[in-house]
Amino acid sequence: MPDDRNRTEYLNMYARTHYKRVPLNLKFDEYEALKEAADACNEPVNTYIKKAINERIQKQKH
């Protein structure tokens, strides 16, 4: 299965060069509140966080 390994290596290299990981530590109750809010919007937590960040950035620009 060298093709799978090459694909995985390529995807890992792409991620390293195009993305910056940002660790986020939350207390369990904070995460549960976040998860409930994301679920209420039918979004994954990651998408919900990214949208919240982008909204705040846009507000600061104006």
Backbone hydrogen bonds, N-H to C=O, Kabsch-Sander energy under -0.5 kcal/mol:
donor,donor_aa,acceptor,acceptor_aa,energy
5,R,1,M,-1.5
6,N,2,P,-2.7
7,R,3,D,-2.4
8,T,4,D,-2.5
9,E,5,R,-2.6
10,Y,6,N,-2.5
11,L,7,R,-2.8
12,N,8,T,-2.5
13,M,9,E,-2.4
14,Y,10,Y,-2.9
15,A,11,L,-2.4
16,R,12,N,-2.3
17,T,13,M,-1.8
18,H,14,Y,-1.5
19,Y,15,A,-1.9
26,L,24,L,-0.5
31,Y,27,K,-2.5
32,E,28,F,-2.3
33,A,29,D,-1.9
34,L,30,E,-2.2
35,K,31,Y,-3.2
36,E,32,E,-2.4
37,A,33,A,-2.1
38,A,34,L,-2.5
39,D,35,K,-2.8
40,A,36,E,-2.2
41,C,37,A,-1.0
41,C,38,A,-0.6
42,N,39,D,-1.6
43,E,38,A,-2.5
48,Y,44,P,-2.4
49,I,45,V,-2.6
50,K,46,N,-2.4
51,K,47,T,-2.6
52,A,48,Y,-2.2
53,I,49,I,-2.5
54,N,50,K,-2.6
55,E,51,K,-2.5
56,R,52,A,-2.0
57,I,53,I,-2.4
58,Q,54,N,-2.5
59,K,55,E,-2.1
60,Q,56,R,-2.0
61,K,57,I,-1.3
62,H,58,Q,-0.8
62,H,59,K,-0.7
